[in-house]
Amino acid sequence: MTDLSYEQARAELATVVEKLESGGTTLEESLALWERGEQLATICQRWLDNARARLTADRS
């Protein structure tokens, strides 16, 4: 996985979702988009989890 910022990953994920929703792709292309979407969602979740952990640590 690349070192994307949260904003970059979220923007790319939105593009992936748009492409999947619009259709017109082959099954192979759709699977590749889905897999990339899963990677991007994981990146976003990791950013959010780290931010939550920092906020929790700051309150201690």
C-alpha distance matrix in Angstrom:
0.0 3.8 6.7 8.4 11.8 13.1 15.3 12.9 10.8 14.3 15.8 13.4 13.8 17.5 17.6 16.1 18.7 21.4 20.8 21.0 24.0 25.8 25.7 26.8 23.9 24.2 23.1 20.5 19.2 19.4 17.4 14.6 14.7 15.0 11.9 9.9 12.0 11.3 7.5 8.8 11.6 9.8 8.3 11.9 13.5 12.0 13.4 16.6 17.1 16.8 19.2 21.5 21.6 22.6 25.2 26.6 26.8 28.6 31.2 32.1
3.8 0.0 3.8 5.7 9.3 11.5 13.3 10.7 9.6 13.4 14.4 12.4 13.7 17.1 17.0 16.3 19.2 21.4 21.0 21.8 24.7 26.2 26.5 27.5 24.8 25.6 25.0 22.4 20.5 20.9 19.6 16.4 16.0 16.9 14.4 11.5 13.4 13.5 9.7 9.7 12.8 11.6 9.0 12.1 14.4 12.8 13.1 16.6 17.6 16.8 18.7 21.5 21.8 22.1 24.8 26.6 26.6 28.0 30.8 31.9
6.7 3.8 0.0 3.8 6.6 9.4 11.5 9.6 9.2 12.8 14.1 13.1 14.5 17.6 18.1 17.9 20.5 22.7 22.8 23.8 26.3 27.9 28.7 30.0 27.5 28.6 28.0 25.7 23.6 23.7 22.6 19.6 18.7 19.4 17.1 14.2 15.2 15.3 11.7 10.7 13.4 12.1 8.7 11.1 13.6 11.5 10.9 14.6 15.8 14.4 16.0 19.1 19.3 19.2 21.9 23.9 23.8 24.9 27.8 29.1
8.4 5.7 3.8 0.0 3.8 6.4 7.9 5.8 5.9 9.4 10.5 9.9 11.6 14.3 14.9 15.3 17.7 19.6 20.2 21.4 23.6 25.1 26.3 27.7 25.6 27.1 26.8 24.8 22.3 22.2 21.5 18.7 17.1 17.9 16.3 13.0 13.4 14.1 11.0 8.9 11.6 11.3 7.7 9.1 12.2 11.1 9.8 13.1 15.2 14.2 15.1 18.2 19.2 19.0 21.1 23.5 23.9 24.6 27.4 29.1
11.8 9.3 6.6 3.8 0.0 3.8 5.4 5.2 6.2 8.5 9.9 10.7 12.2 14.2 15.6 16.5 18.3 20.1 21.3 22.6 24.3 25.9 27.6 29.3 27.6 29.4 29.1 27.5 24.9 24.3 23.9 21.4 19.4 19.9 18.7 15.5 15.0 15.8 13.2 10.4 12.1 12.2 8.5 8.4 11.6 10.6 8.1 11.1 13.6 12.5 12.5 15.9 17.2 16.6 18.4 21.1 21.6 21.9 24.6 26.6
13.1 11.5 9.4 6.4 3.8 0.0 3.8 5.5 5.2 6.0 8.5 10.0 10.4 12.2 14.3 15.2 16.3 18.3 20.0 20.9 22.3 24.3 26.1 28.3 26.8 28.7 28.2 27.0 24.4 23.3 23.0 21.0 18.6 18.5 17.9 14.9 13.6 14.2 12.4 9.2 9.8 10.5 7.3 5.6 8.8 8.9 6.2 8.3 11.4 11.1 10.7 13.6 15.6 15.4 16.6 19.2 20.4 20.8 23.0 25.2
15.3 13.3 11.5 7.9 5.4 3.8 0.0 3.8 5.5 5.1 6.1 8.6 9.8 10.5 12.4 14.2 15.3 16.6 18.6 20.0 21.0 22.6 24.8 26.9 25.8 28.1 28.1 27.1 24.1 23.1 23.4 21.3 18.5 19.0 18.9 15.7 14.2 15.8 14.3 10.7 11.7 13.2 10.3 8.4 11.9 12.6 9.9 11.3 14.7 14.6 13.6 16.4 18.7 18.3 19.0 21.9 23.2 23.2 25.3 27.9
12.9 10.7 9.6 5.8 5.2 5.5 3.8 0.0 3.8 5.5 5.2 6.2 8.5 10.0 10.8 12.3 14.3 15.5 16.8 18.5 20.1 21.3 23.2 24.9 23.4 25.6 25.8 24.5 21.4 20.9 21.2 18.7 16.1 17.2 16.8 13.3 12.6 14.5 12.6 9.2 11.4 12.9 9.9 9.3 13.0 13.5 11.5 13.6 16.7 16.5 16.2 19.1 21.1 20.8 22.0 24.7 25.8 26.0 28.4 30.7
10.8 9.6 9.2 5.9 6.2 5.2 5.5 3.8 0.0 3.8 5.5 5.2 6.0 8.6 9.9 10.4 12.2 14.2 15.4 16.4 18.2 20.0 21.5 23.4 21.7 23.6 23.3 22.1 19.3 18.4 18.3 16.1 13.6 14.1 13.6 10.3 9.3 10.8 9.0 5.5 7.7 9.3 6.8 6.4 10.1 10.9 9.8 11.9 14.6 15.0 15.3 17.8 19.7 20.1 21.4 23.7 25.0 25.7 27.8 29.9
14.3 13.4 12.8 9.4 8.5 6.0 5.1 5.5 3.8 0.0 3.8 5.5 5.0 6.2 8.7 9.8 10.5 12.4 14.3 15.3 16.4 18.3 20.3 22.7 21.5 23.8 23.6 22.9 20.0 18.6 18.9 17.3 14.2 14.3 14.7 11.8 9.7 11.5 10.9 7.2 7.7 10.4 8.8 6.6 10.0 12.0 10.6 11.4 14.7 15.7 15.3 17.3 19.8 20.3 20.9 23.3 25.1 25.6 27.3 29.7
15.8 14.4 14.1 10.5 9.9 8.5 6.1 5.2 5.5 3.8 0.0 3.8 5.4 5.1 6.4 8.8 10.0 10.8 12.6 14.5 15.4 16.7 19.0 21.0 20.1 22.8 23.1 22.4 19.2 18.1 19.2 17.2 14.0 15.0 15.8 12.6 10.9 13.6 13.0 9.4 10.8 13.7 11.9 10.3 13.8 15.5 14.0 15.0 18.4 19.1 18.5 20.8 23.3 23.5 24.1 26.7 28.4 28.6 30.4 33.0
13.4 12.4 13.1 9.9 10.7 10.0 8.6 6.2 5.2 5.5 3.8 0.0 3.8 5.4 5.0 6.2 8.7 9.9 10.7 12.4 14.2 15.4 17.0 18.7 17.3 19.7 20.0 19.0 15.8 15.1 15.9 13.7 10.6 12.1 12.7 9.2 8.3 11.4 10.6 7.5 9.9 12.6 11.1 10.7 14.1 15.6 14.9 16.4 19.3 20.1 20.2 22.4 24.6 25.1 26.1 28.4 29.9 30.6 32.5 34.8
13.8 13.7 14.5 11.6 12.2 10.4 9.8 8.5 6.0 5.0 5.4 3.8 0.0 3.8 5.3 5.0 6.2 8.6 9.9 10.6 12.2 14.2 15.7 18.0 16.7 18.9 18.6 18.0 15.1 13.6 14.2 12.7 9.4 9.7 10.8 8.0 5.6 8.7 9.0 5.9 7.1 10.5 10.1 9.2 12.0 14.3 14.1 14.9 17.6 19.1 19.3 21.0 23.4 24.4 25.1 27.1 29.0 29.9 31.4 33.7
17.5 17.1 17.6 14.3 14.2 12.2 10.5 10.0 8.6 6.2 5.1 5.4 3.8 0.0 3.8 5.5 5.1 6.2 8.7 9.9 10.5 12.3 14.5 17.1 16.5 19.3 19.5 19.5 16.3 14.6 16.0 15.0 11.3 11.8 13.7 11.3 8.7 11.9 12.7 9.7 10.1 13.7 13.4 11.7 14.4 17.1 16.4 16.7 19.8 21.4 21.0 22.5 25.3 26.1 26.4 28.5 30.7 31.2 32.6 35.1
17.6 17.0 18.1 14.9 15.6 14.3 12.4 10.8 9.9 8.7 6.4 5.0 5.3 3.8 0.0 3.8 5.4 5.1 6.3 8.7 9.9 10.6 12.7 14.6 13.9 16.9 17.6 17.4 13.9 12.8 14.8 13.3 9.7 11.5 13.4 10.8 9.2 12.9 13.5 10.9 12.4 15.7 15.2 14.3 17.3 19.5 18.9 19.8 22.7 24.1 23.9 25.7 28.3 29.0 29.6 31.8 33.7 34.3 35.9 38.3
16.1 16.3 17.9 15.3 16.5 15.2 14.2 12.3 10.4 9.8 8.8 6.2 5.0 5.5 3.8 0.0 3.8 5.4 5.2 6.2 8.6 10.0 11.1 13.1 11.7 14.2 14.4 14.1 10.9 9.4 11.1 9.9 6.1 7.7 9.9 7.7 6.2 10.0 11.1 9.4 10.8 14.0 14.2 13.9 16.4 18.7 18.9 19.8 22.3 23.9 24.3 25.8 28.1 29.3 30.1 31.9 33.9 34.8 36.3 38.5
18.7 19.2 20.5 17.7 18.3 16.3 15.3 14.3 12.2 10.5 10.0 8.7 6.2 5.1 5.4 3.8 0.0 3.8 5.4 5.1 6.0 8.5 10.1 13.0 12.4 15.0 14.9 15.6 12.7 10.3 12.1 12.0 8.3 8.4 11.4 10.2 7.5 10.7 12.7 10.9 11.0 14.6 15.4 14.4 16.4 19.3 19.5 19.7 22.2 24.3 24.4 25.5 28.1 29.5 29.8 31.5 33.8 34.7 35.9 38.2
21.4 21.4 22.7 19.6 20.1 18.3 16.6 15.5 14.2 12.4 10.8 9.9 8.6 6.2 5.1 5.4 3.8 0.0 3.8 5.5 5.1 6.1 8.7 11.4 11.7 15.0 15.7 16.6 13.4 11.5 14.2 14.0 10.3 11.4 14.5 13.0 10.9 14.3 16.1 14.0 14.5 18.2 18.5 17.4 19.7 22.5 22.3 22.5 25.3 27.2 27.0 28.2 31.0 32.1 32.3 34.3 36.5 37.2 38.4 40.9
20.8 21.0 22.8 20.2 21.3 20.0 18.6 16.8 15.4 14.3 12.6 10.7 9.9 8.7 6.3 5.2 5.4 3.8 0.0 3.8 5.5 5.2 6.5 8.4 8.2 11.4 12.6 13.3 10.0 8.6 11.7 11.4 8.1 10.0 13.0 11.8 10.7 14.2 15.8 14.5 15.6 18.9 19.4 18.9 21.3 23.7 23.9 24.5 27.1 28.9 29.1 30.5 33.0 34.2 34.7 36.6 38.7 39.5 40.9 43.2
21.0 21.8 23.8 21.4 22.6 20.9 20.0 18.5 16.4 15.3 14.5 12.4 10.6 9.9 8.7 6.2 5.1 5.5 3.8 0.0 3.8 5.5 5.5 8.4 7.8 10.3 10.5 11.9 9.2 6.5 9.5 10.3 7.2 7.8 11.4 11.3 9.8 12.7 15.1 14.3 14.8 18.0 19.2 18.8 20.5 23.2 24.0 24.3 26.5 28.7 29.1 30.1 32.5 34.1 34.6 36.1 38.3 39.5 40.6 42.8
24.0 24.7 26.3 23.6 24.3 22.3 21.0 20.1 18.2 16.4 15.4 14.2 12.2 10.5 9.9 8.6 6.0 5.1 5.5 3.8 0.0 3.8 5.5 9.1 10.0 12.8 13.2 15.1 12.7 10.0 12.9 14.1 11.0 11.1 14.8 14.6 12.5 15.3 17.9 16.7 16.5 20.0 21.3 20.3 21.9 24.9 25.4 25.2 27.6 30.0 30.0 30.7 33.5 35.1 35.1 36.7 39.2 40.1 41.0 43.4
25.8 26.2 27.9 25.1 25.9 24.3 22.6 21.3 20.0 18.3 16.7 15.4 14.2 12.3 10.6 10.0 8.5 6.1 5.2 5.5 3.8 0.0 3.8 6.6 8.6 12.0 13.4 15.3 12.7 10.8 14.3 15.1 12.3 13.4 16.9 16.5 14.9 18.1 20.3 19.0 19.4 22.9 23.8 22.9 24.9 27.8 28.0 28.1 30.6 32.8 32.7 33.7 36.5 37.8 38.0 39.7 42.2 42.9 44.0 46.4
25.7 26.5 28.7 26.3 27.6 26.1 24.8 23.2 21.5 20.3 19.0 17.0 15.7 14.5 12.7 11.1 10.1 8.7 6.5 5.5 5.5 3.8 0.0 3.8 5.5 8.5 10.0 12.3 10.2 8.4 12.0 13.4 11.3 12.4 15.9 16.1 15.1 17.9 20.2 19.7 20.2 23.4 24.6 24.2 26.0 28.7 29.4 29.7 31.9 34.1 34.5 35.4 37.9 39.5 39.8 41.4 43.7 44.8 45.9 48.1
26.8 27.5 30.0 27.7 29.3 28.3 26.9 24.9 23.4 22.7 21.0 18.7 18.0 17.1 14.6 13.1 13.0 11.4 8.4 8.4 9.1 6.6 3.8 0.0 3.8 6.8 9.5 11.6 9.6 9.1 12.8 13.8 12.5 14.3 17.3 17.5 17.2 20.1 22.1 21.8 22.8 25.7 26.7 26.7 28.7 31.2 31.8 32.4 34.7 36.7 37.2 38.3 40.7 42.2 42.7 44.4 46.5 47.6 48.9 51.0
23.9 24.8 27.5 25.6 27.6 26.8 25.8 23.4 21.7 21.5 20.1 17.3 16.7 16.5 13.9 11.7 12.4 11.7 8.2 7.8 10.0 8.6 5.5 3.8 0.0 3.8 6.5 7.9 5.8 6.0 9.6 10.3 9.6 11.7 14.3 14.6 15.0 17.7 19.4 19.6 20.9 23.5 24.5 25.0 26.9 29.1 30.0 30.9 32.9 34.8 35.6 36.9 39.0 40.5 41.4 42.9 44.9 46.2 47.6 49.6
24.2 25.6 28.6 27.1 29.4 28.7 28.1 25.6 23.6 23.8 22.8 19.7 18.9 19.3 16.9 14.2 15.0 15.0 11.4 10.3 12.8 12.0 8.5 6.8 3.8 0.0 3.8 5.3 5.1 6.1 8.6 9.9 10.5 12.1 14.2 15.3 16.2 18.3 20.0 20.8 22.1 24.3 25.7 26.5 28.2 30.1 31.5 32.5 34.1 36.1 37.2 38.4 40.2 42.0 43.0 44.4 46.2 47.7 49.2 50.9
23.1 25.0 28.0 26.8 29.1 28.2 28.1 25.8 23.3 23.6 23.1 20.0 18.6 19.5 17.6 14.4 14.9 15.7 12.6 10.5 13.2 13.4 10.0 9.5 6.5 3.8 0.0 3.8 5.5 5.0 6.1 8.6 9.8 10.3 12.2 14.2 15.0 16.4 18.4 19.8 20.7 22.5 24.4 25.4 26.6 28.6 30.3 31.2 32.5 34.6 36.0 36.9 38.6 40.6 41.7 42.7 44.6 46.4 47.7 49.2
20.5 22.4 25.7 24.8 27.5 27.0 27.1 24.5 22.1 22.9 22.4 19.0 18.0 19.5 17.4 14.1 15.6 16.6 13.3 11.9 15.1 15.3 12.3 11.6 7.9 5.3 3.8 0.0 3.8 5.4 5.2 6.3 8.7 9.9 10.7 12.4 14.2 15.4 16.8 18.4 19.9 21.4 22.9 24.4 25.8 27.3 29.1 30.4 31.6 33.4 35.0 36.1 37.6 39.5 40.9 42.0 43.6 45.4 46.9 48.4
19.2 20.5 23.6 22.3 24.9 24.4 24.1 21.4 19.3 20.0 19.2 15.8 15.1 16.3 13.9 10.9 12.7 13.4 10.0 9.2 12.7 12.7 10.2 9.6 5.8 5.1 5.5 3.8 0.0 3.8 5.4 5.1 6.1 8.5 9.9 10.5 12.1 14.2 15.4 16.4 18.1 20.0 21.1 22.4 24.1 25.8 27.1 28.5 30.0 31.7 33.0 34.4 36.1 37.7 39.0 40.4 42.0 43.6 45.2 46.8
19.4 20.9 23.7 22.2 24.3 23.3 23.1 20.9 18.4 18.6 18.1 15.1 13.6 14.6 12.8 9.4 10.3 11.5 8.6 6.5 10.0 10.8 8.4 9.1 6.0 6.1 5.0 5.4 3.8 0.0 3.8 5.4 5.0 6.0 8.6 9.8 10.3 12.3 14.3 15.1 16.1 18.3 19.9 20.7 22.1 24.2 25.6 26.6 28.1 30.1 31.3 32.4 34.2 36.1 37.1 38.3 40.2 41.8 43.2 44.9
17.4 19.6 22.6 21.5 23.9 23.0 23.4 21.2 18.3 18.9 19.2 15.9 14.2 16.0 14.8 11.1 12.1 14.2 11.7 9.5 12.9 14.3 12.0 12.8 9.6 8.6 6.1 5.2 5.4 3.8 0.0 3.8 5.4 5.0 6.1 8.6 9.6 10.5 12.4 14.2 15.1 16.6 18.5 19.9 20.9 22.6 24.6 25.6 26.7 28.7 30.3 31.3 32.7 34.8 36.1 37.0 38.8 40.7 42.1 43.5
14.6 16.4 19.6 18.7 21.4 21.0 21.3 18.7 16.1 17.3 17.2 13.7 12.7 15.0 13.3 9.9 12.0 14.0 11.4 10.3 14.1 15.1 13.4 13.8 10.3 9.9 8.6 6.3 5.1 5.4 3.8 0.0 3.8 5.4 5.1 6.2 8.5 9.9 10.7 12.3 14.2 15.5 16.7 18.4 20.0 21.3 22.9 24.5 25.7 27.3 28.9 30.3 31.6 33.4 34.9 36.1 37.6 39.3 41.0 42.5
14.7 16.0 18.7 17.1 19.4 18.6 18.5 16.1 13.6 14.2 14.0 10.6 9.4 11.3 9.7 6.1 8.3 10.3 8.1 7.2 11.0 12.3 11.3 12.5 9.6 10.5 9.8 8.7 6.1 5.0 5.4 3.8 0.0 3.8 5.4 5.1 6.0 8.6 9.9 10.4 12.0 14.2 15.2 16.2 18.1 19.8 21.1 22.3 24.0 25.7 26.9 28.3 30.0 31.6 32.9 34.3 36.0 37.5 39.1 40.8
15.0 16.9 19.4 17.9 19.9 18.5 19.0 17.2 14.1 14.3 15.0 12.1 9.7 11.8 11.5 7.7 8.4 11.4 10.0 7.8 11.1 13.4 12.4 14.3 11.7 12.1 10.3 9.9 8.5 6.0 5.0 5.4 3.8 0.0 3.8 5.4 5.0 6.2 8.7 9.8 10.4 12.4 14.3 15.2 16.3 18.3 20.0 20.9 22.2 24.3 25.7 26.6 28.3 30.3 31.4 32.5 34.3 36.1 37.4 39.0
11.9 14.4 17.1 16.3 18.7 17.9 18.9 16.8 13.6 14.7 15.8 12.7 10.8 13.7 13.4 9.9 11.4 14.5 13.0 11.4 14.8 16.9 15.9 17.3 14.3 14.2 12.2 10.7 9.9 8.6 6.1 5.1 5.4 3.8 0.0 3.8 5.3 5.1 6.4 8.7 9.9 10.7 12.6 14.4 15.3 16.7 18.8 20.1 21.0 22.8 24.6 25.7 26.9 28.9 30.5 31.4 32.9 34.9 36.4 37.7
9.9 11.5 14.2 13.0 15.5 14.9 15.7 13.3 10.3 11.8 12.6 9.2 8.0 11.3 10.8 7.7 10.2 13.0 11.8 11.3 14.6 16.5 16.1 17.5 14.6 15.3 14.2 12.4 10.5 9.8 8.6 6.2 5.1 5.4 3.8 0.0 3.8 5.4 5.0 6.2 8.6 9.8 10.6 12.4 14.2 15.3 16.8 18.5 19.9 21.3 22.8 24.4 25.7 27.3 28.9 30.2 31.6 33.3 35.1 36.6
12.0 13.4 15.2 13.4 15.0 13.6 14.2 12.6 9.3 9.7 10.9 8.3 5.6 8.7 9.2 6.2 7.5 10.9 10.7 9.8 12.5 14.9 15.1 17.2 15.0 16.2 15.0 14.2 12.1 10.3 9.6 8.5 6.0 5.0 5.3 3.8 0.0 3.8 5.4 5.0 6.0 8.5 9.8 10.4 12.1 14.1 15.4 16.4 18.0 19.9 21.1 22.3 24.1 25.8 26.9 28.3 30.0 31.6 33.1 34.8
11.3 13.5 15.3 14.1 15.8 14.2 15.8 14.5 10.8 11.5 13.6 11.4 8.7 11.9 12.9 10.0 10.7 14.3 14.2 12.7 15.3 18.1 17.9 20.1 17.7 18.3 16.4 15.4 14.2 12.3 10.5 9.9 8.6 6.2 5.1 5.4 3.8 0.0 3.8 5.5 5.1 6.2 8.7 9.9 10.4 12.3 14.4 15.3 16.2 18.3 20.0 20.8 22.2 24.4 25.7 26.6 28.3 30.2 31.6 33.0
7.5 9.7 11.7 11.0 13.2 12.4 14.3 12.6 9.0 10.9 13.0 10.6 9.0 12.7 13.5 11.1 12.7 16.1 15.8 15.1 17.9 20.3 20.2 22.1 19.4 20.0 18.4 16.8 15.4 14.3 12.4 10.7 9.9 8.7 6.4 5.0 5.4 3.8 0.0 3.8 5.5 5.1 6.3 8.8 9.9 10.6 12.6 14.4 15.3 16.7 18.6 20.0 21.1 22.8 24.6 25.7 26.9 28.8 30.6 31.9
8.8 9.7 10.7 8.9 10.4 9.2 10.7 9.2 5.5 7.2 9.4 7.5 5.9 9.7 10.9 9.4 10.9 14.0 14.5 14.3 16.7 19.0 19.7 21.8 19.6 20.8 19.8 18.4 16.4 15.1 14.2 12.3 10.4 9.8 8.7 6.2 5.0 5.5 3.8 0.0 3.8 5.3 5.0 6.2 8.6 9.8 10.7 12.4 14.2 15.4 16.7 18.4 20.0 21.3 22.8 24.4 25.8 27.2 29.1 30.7
11.6 12.8 13.4 11.6 12.1 9.8 11.7 11.4 7.7 7.7 10.8 9.9 7.1 10.1 12.4 10.8 11.0 14.5 15.6 14.8 16.5 19.4 20.2 22.8 20.9 22.1 20.7 19.9 18.1 16.1 15.1 14.2 12.0 10.4 9.9 8.6 6.0 5.1 5.5 3.8 0.0 3.8 5.4 5.1 6.1 8.5 9.9 10.5 12.1 14.2 15.3 16.3 18.1 20.0 21.0 22.3 24.1 25.7 27.1 28.8
9.8 11.6 12.1 11.3 12.2 10.5 13.2 12.9 9.3 10.4 13.7 12.6 10.5 13.7 15.7 14.0 14.6 18.2 18.9 18.0 20.0 22.9 23.4 25.7 23.5 24.3 22.5 21.4 20.0 18.3 16.6 15.5 14.2 12.4 10.7 9.8 8.5 6.2 5.1 5.3 3.8 0.0 3.8 5.4 5.0 6.1 8.7 9.8 10.3 12.2 14.2 15.1 16.2 18.3 19.9 20.7 22.2 24.2 25.8 27.0
8.3 9.0 8.7 7.7 8.5 7.3 10.3 9.9 6.8 8.8 11.9 11.1 10.1 13.4 15.2 14.2 15.4 18.5 19.4 19.2 21.3 23.8 24.6 26.7 24.5 25.7 24.4 22.9 21.1 19.9 18.5 16.7 15.2 14.3 12.6 10.6 9.8 8.7 6.3 5.0 5.4 3.8 0.0 3.8 5.5 5.1 6.4 8.8 9.9 10.7 12.5 14.3 15.4 16.7 18.6 20.0 21.1 22.8 24.8 26.2
11.9 12.1 11.1 9.1 8.4 5.6 8.4 9.3 6.4 6.6 10.3 10.7 9.2 11.7 14.3 13.9 14.4 17.4 18.9 18.8 20.3 22.9 24.2 26.7 25.0 26.5 25.4 24.4 22.4 20.7 19.9 18.4 16.2 15.2 14.4 12.4 10.4 9.9 8.8 6.2 5.1 5.4 3.8 0.0 3.8 5.4 5.2 6.3 8.6 10.0 10.7 12.3 14.3 15.5 16.7 18.4 20.0 21.3 23.0 24.8
13.5 14.4 13.6 12.2 11.6 8.8 11.9 13.0 10.1 10.0 13.8 14.1 12.0 14.4 17.3 16.4 16.4 19.7 21.3 20.5 21.9 24.9 26.0 28.7 26.9 28.2 26.6 25.8 24.1 22.1 20.9 20.0 18.1 16.3 15.3 14.2 12.1 10.4 9.9 8.6 6.1 5.0 5.5 3.8 0.0 3.8 5.4 5.0 6.0 8.5 9.8 10.4 12.1 14.2 15.2 16.2 18.1 19.8 21.2 22.8
12.0 12.8 11.5 11.1 10.6 8.9 12.6 13.5 10.9 12.0 15.5 15.6 14.3 17.1 19.5 18.7 19.3 22.5 23.7 23.2 24.9 27.8 28.7 31.2 29.1 30.1 28.6 27.3 25.8 24.2 22.6 21.3 19.8 18.3 16.7 15.3 14.1 12.3 10.6 9.8 8.5 6.1 5.1 5.4 3.8 0.0 3.8 5.4 5.1 6.1 8.5 9.8 10.5 12.3 14.2 15.2 16.3 18.3 20.1 21.3
13.4 13.1 10.9 9.8 8.1 6.2 9.9 11.5 9.8 10.6 14.0 14.9 14.1 16.4 18.9 18.9 19.5 22.3 23.9 24.0 25.4 28.0 29.4 31.8 30.0 31.5 30.3 29.1 27.1 25.6 24.6 22.9 21.1 20.0 18.8 16.8 15.4 14.4 12.6 10.7 9.9 8.7 6.4 5.2 5.4 3.8 0.0 3.8 5.5 5.2 6.2 8.6 9.9 10.7 12.4 14.3 15.3 16.6 18.7 20.4
16.6 16.6 14.6 13.1 11.1 8.3 11.3 13.6 11.9 11.4 15.0 16.4 14.9 16.7 19.8 19.8 19.7 22.5 24.5 24.3 25.2 28.1 29.7 32.4 30.9 32.5 31.2 30.4 28.5 26.6 25.6 24.5 22.3 20.9 20.1 18.5 16.4 15.3 14.4 12.4 10.5 9.8 8.8 6.3 5.0 5.4 3.8 0.0 3.8 5.4 5.1 6.1 8.6 9.9 10.5 12.2 14.1 15.3 16.7 18.7
17.1 17.6 15.8 15.2 13.6 11.4 14.7 16.7 14.6 14.7 18.4 19.3 17.6 19.8 22.7 22.3 22.2 25.3 27.1 26.5 27.6 30.6 31.9 34.7 32.9 34.1 32.5 31.6 30.0 28.1 26.7 25.7 24.0 22.2 21.0 19.9 18.0 16.2 15.3 14.2 12.1 10.3 9.9 8.6 6.0 5.1 5.5 3.8 0.0 3.8 5.4 5.1 6.1 8.7 9.9 10.5 12.2 14.2 15.5 16.8
16.8 16.8 14.4 14.2 12.5 11.1 14.6 16.5 15.0 15.7 19.1 20.1 19.1 21.4 24.1 23.9 24.3 27.2 28.9 28.7 30.0 32.8 34.1 36.7 34.8 36.1 34.6 33.4 31.7 30.1 28.7 27.3 25.7 24.3 22.8 21.3 19.9 18.3 16.7 15.4 14.2 12.2 10.7 10.0 8.5 6.1 5.2 5.4 3.8 0.0 3.8 5.4 5.0 6.2 8.7 9.8 10.4 12.3 14.4 15.6
19.2 18.7 16.0 15.1 12.5 10.7 13.6 16.2 15.3 15.3 18.5 20.2 19.3 21.0 23.9 24.3 24.4 27.0 29.1 29.1 30.0 32.7 34.5 37.2 35.6 37.2 36.0 35.0 33.0 31.3 30.3 28.9 26.9 25.7 24.6 22.8 21.1 20.0 18.6 16.7 15.3 14.2 12.5 10.7 9.8 8.5 6.2 5.1 5.4 3.8 0.0 3.8 5.4 5.1 6.2 8.6 9.8 10.6 12.6 14.6
21.5 21.5 19.1 18.2 15.9 13.6 16.4 19.1 17.8 17.3 20.8 22.4 21.0 22.5 25.7 25.8 25.5 28.2 30.5 30.1 30.7 33.7 35.4 38.3 36.9 38.4 36.9 36.1 34.4 32.4 31.3 30.3 28.3 26.6 25.7 24.4 22.3 20.8 20.0 18.4 16.3 15.1 14.3 12.3 10.4 9.8 8.6 6.1 5.1 5.4 3.8 0.0 3.8 5.4 5.1 6.1 8.5 9.9 10.8 12.7
21.6 21.8 19.3 19.2 17.2 15.6 18.7 21.1 19.7 19.8 23.3 24.6 23.4 25.3 28.3 28.1 28.1 31.0 33.0 32.5 33.5 36.5 37.9 40.7 39.0 40.2 38.6 37.6 36.1 34.2 32.7 31.6 30.0 28.3 26.9 25.7 24.1 22.2 21.1 20.0 18.1 16.2 15.4 14.3 12.1 10.5 9.9 8.6 6.1 5.0 5.4 3.8 0.0 3.8 5.4 5.1 6.0 8.5 10.0 10.9
22.6 22.1 19.2 19.0 16.6 15.4 18.3 20.8 20.1 20.3 23.5 25.1 24.4 26.1 29.0 29.3 29.5 32.1 34.2 34.1 35.1 37.8 39.5 42.2 40.5 42.0 40.6 39.5 37.7 36.1 34.8 33.4 31.6 30.3 28.9 27.3 25.8 24.4 22.8 21.3 20.0 18.3 16.7 15.5 14.2 12.3 10.7 9.9 8.7 6.2 5.1 5.4 3.8 0.0 3.8 5.4 5.0 6.1 8.7 10.1
25.2 24.8 21.9 21.1 18.4 16.6 19.0 22.0 21.4 20.9 24.1 26.1 25.1 26.4 29.6 30.1 29.8 32.3 34.7 34.6 35.1 38.0 39.8 42.7 41.4 43.0 41.7 40.9 39.0 37.1 36.1 34.9 32.9 31.4 30.5 28.9 26.9 25.7 24.6 22.8 21.0 19.9 18.6 16.7 15.2 14.2 12.4 10.5 9.9 8.7 6.2 5.1 5.4 3.8 0.0 3.8 5.4 5.1 6.4 9.0
26.6 26.6 23.9 23.5 21.1 19.2 21.9 24.7 23.7 23.3 26.7 28.4 27.1 28.5 31.8 31.9 31.5 34.3 36.6 36.1 36.7 39.7 41.4 44.4 42.9 44.4 42.7 42.0 40.4 38.3 37.0 36.1 34.3 32.5 31.4 30.2 28.3 26.6 25.7 24.4 22.3 20.7 20.0 18.4 16.2 15.2 14.3 12.2 10.5 9.8 8.6 6.1 5.1 5.4 3.8 0.0 3.8 5.4 5.3 6.7
26.8 26.6 23.8 23.9 21.6 20.4 23.2 25.8 25.0 25.1 28.4 29.9 29.0 30.7 33.7 33.9 33.8 36.5 38.7 38.3 39.2 42.2 43.7 46.5 44.9 46.2 44.6 43.6 42.0 40.2 38.8 37.6 36.0 34.3 32.9 31.6 30.0 28.3 26.9 25.8 24.1 22.2 21.1 20.0 18.1 16.3 15.3 14.1 12.2 10.4 9.8 8.5 6.0 5.0 5.4 3.8 0.0 3.8 5.4 5.3
28.6 28.0 24.9 24.6 21.9 20.8 23.2 26.0 25.7 25.6 28.6 30.6 29.9 31.2 34.3 34.8 34.7 37.2 39.5 39.5 40.1 42.9 44.8 47.6 46.2 47.7 46.4 45.4 43.6 41.8 40.7 39.3 37.5 36.1 34.9 33.3 31.6 30.2 28.8 27.2 25.7 24.2 22.8 21.3 19.8 18.3 16.6 15.3 14.2 12.3 10.6 9.9 8.5 6.1 5.1 5.4 3.8 0.0 3.8 5.5
31.2 30.8 27.8 27.4 24.6 23.0 25.3 28.4 27.8 27.3 30.4 32.5 31.4 32.6 35.9 36.3 35.9 38.4 40.9 40.6 41.0 44.0 45.9 48.9 47.6 49.2 47.7 46.9 45.2 43.2 42.1 41.0 39.1 37.4 36.4 35.1 33.1 31.6 30.6 29.1 27.1 25.8 24.8 23.0 21.2 20.1 18.7 16.7 15.5 14.4 12.6 10.8 10.0 8.7 6.4 5.3 5.4 3.8 0.0 3.8
32.1 31.9 29.1 29.1 26.6 25.2 27.9 30.7 29.9 29.7 33.0 34.8 33.7 35.1 38.3 38.5 38.2 40.9 43.2 42.8 43.4 46.4 48.1 51.0 49.6 50.9 49.2 48.4 46.8 44.9 43.5 42.5 40.8 39.0 37.7 36.6 34.8 33.0 31.9 30.7 28.8 27.0 26.2 24.8 22.8 21.3 20.4 18.7 16.8 15.6 14.6 12.7 10.9 10.1 9.0 6.7 5.3 5.5 3.8 0.0
